[in-house]
Amino acid sequence: MRIFRFDDAKEVKRHLQEIGADPYGIKLMLPKADALLVRLSALNNIAANIIKQEMLAHGADAAIARGSLTGAAKKTDVLLIGQQVQFKALISKLKAQPFGLKKIAEELETGIKNFTRQDYTLVLSRCSLKLGPRPAIMGIINLTPDSFSQDGLYRNFSADYPGRALAIAERMAAQGAGIIDLGGESSRPGAVSISVKEELARTIPIVKLLAKKIKVPLSIDTAKPKVAQAALESGAQIINDIGGLRDQMMIKVAARSKAAVVIMHMRGNPVNMQKKIRYRSLIEDIIVYLHNAIARANEGGIGAGRIIIDPGLCFGKTVEQNLAIIKNLEAFGVLGKPVLIGASRKSFIGAVLGLPVEKRLPGTIAACLAAFGHKAHILRVHDVQEINQALQLMQALKNAHA
């Protein structure tokens, strides 16, 4: 006897094929092997009770607040537990009912479709990148004098500054980086913003040099639209915006240039973000923030295939909150966008392990592998070779079967 727990439908399909199951039967059975737990927020009592009745009628389960049965509570969250085939039947029934259930059904249908998606194609201005099931690696090059990770290259334009940046980029590309991320302003907690002129001076000569010398797509890590515009004109193809596209001008820059964007979650700014760490519900709050930012991007003309989301580790989060984000990373799949995670050398690793930044590589590898296991699509890291090797082994283990 063997008992299995699967997180991949391909594994279920393989076992069905191995025992010689009929292909049509496999098609019918696969959805039954994939249970989902879905939480709907703040539904009115009528809608909640109808949904519960329909789920139970299809052999699935549903839970609502105790007070919603008596009227003591006006609204309730609903927790649904069932197989995909049961959710499909529920959605079909709800689409024909009143009380706002049609809209709920449509949102549920879209959410499940997004959540179960595995692969994405990121559309850039001059190429495209396939993302998933193994994460792509984004190599970090800090063009700053004050990076928290102690690897900032900028030193008053020393003679070897551009050459050092090029050498690092070439090495990262050879080691497996699929994207190179260039940033000229530190975003560590408490960091004070620099001028546009200074950030341009630090970044644009390097963007121009690397765009001519390496084939790997370049990303500009900036919250300033003028810097983003200049970098895109110089050869970058991605805007990595810690501001989460809160600046409407950044949306216009990205839309005009057909650049891809990384939308990151952060409350406030680097100066005050660690004072804004209270959440009603951490994961749900971040999902709502990113959902609204995606809507702004779409309305501003940024194509659906050009958007990446980043829950923003260490940007207005406690150690426990950062760990919870990695553990629940798969939840962000409901937004239907590839997920970037930036754990490399960060303070929560140091807090857990009691180690300074220069000794956080093992912790970084562990965090990146955990993110891989929870469906990250891009890993933003300093140590490309080590992370790439760890991912290769993890992918081999995932592909192995008896």
Phi, psi and omega in degrees: 000141171230142176243135187241150166231119186248147168238014183217119181297335179298325178293319178298314180300319181298317180295321177297319179293323181297326181273359176085026180295149179297137181305321178293321177296322177299317180300322180286324187277332184306314179298333181287342181269003186236089180279146178233150172241119186238132178247120176258137187256139168052054176271151175289158188299323181297310181299318182298316182290324176296315179299317179298314180299318181293320178298315180296324180295334180262014175081011178258189182234154177207145179230139175228169180296142182303321183289345181287341178282329184262348184092359179295329177250133181278329179227160181209147166282154180234129178251119183249134179231117181188177177272161182301323180295326178288322176294324179298317179293320178300312182300317180300318180290319184292331182297339182260009186247157179277202177064029179076010185287332178298315179296319177299318180298317180294318178294321178295318179298314179294317181298317180292320177300315179295314185298324184270000179288142183254316190242152177224155169245116179272120183268119178252174184291331183233002178194183175222156181234132173275129182239124178101154359282341176272138183294146167281156179253128173256113180278136184263127169236111181271116179262050184231160174268354191224035180293142178298330185277001175066025180239017180297133185269337189288119178222069177054041179053051174301159189303327184261009184303305178297320180297320179295319179297317179296317180298318179295316181297317179296320178295316179298318179298317179294330182276354175119008178291133177264345178214144172246125184253121183249127180227136183251002181226128179291138177243021178297156179307129179089355182294137179265137183295143176261172182286159176300318181301316181293317181294322176298318181296325181285326192255316192297318177301326181285320177300313180299316182295311184291325180297330179277333192257333183235154183268345181292133179302142181257142176242139176254120181270097183205153173251007183255119181302323180294323178291317178300315181300313181296321180293319179295320178293338182266357175128352177288156181234354182227138172255120177257098191254107177293344179282355176066032180059032176288337178273115182300330180294328178296322177298317180297319178299313181295317182295316181297322186269354184059034177279153168279157181228144168256117179261114183254147175274128173204136171267133179072224180217173183305333181291319187241005189298329182281002173262358184240062189246013177263129182234146173294311176210107193311299186294316180297320179297319179292320178299316179298316179302311182290324177301315180294322179292321176298318178299318178297319180296315180297315180296331181274000175101008176276123184296151183301326182278006182247014187245131174240146177244150182221117181290353170076059176304132176073004175258087182077041179220150174278173177303311181297323179293321177298317178296320180295324179297313179298316181297328183251023186301326182300335181299332182287350176299338180298340181279348175072028179230150175298144186251127175259140176231133181240087182259350193305119174062014191284167190297329181294329175293316177298322181293318181291318186265348183067042186233147175288168188301325184286353181244023186259011181299311179302319177295323177297316179299316180299316180295320180293320178293323176297318178297320175302313180297336180253025167079035170289147180254335178222134176246119180267114190219159173272324188256082188295312185299314183294318179292320179298317179296318179297319179294321179300316180292318179297321179294320178297320179294320179294325182279343183289145174208153182279000000 
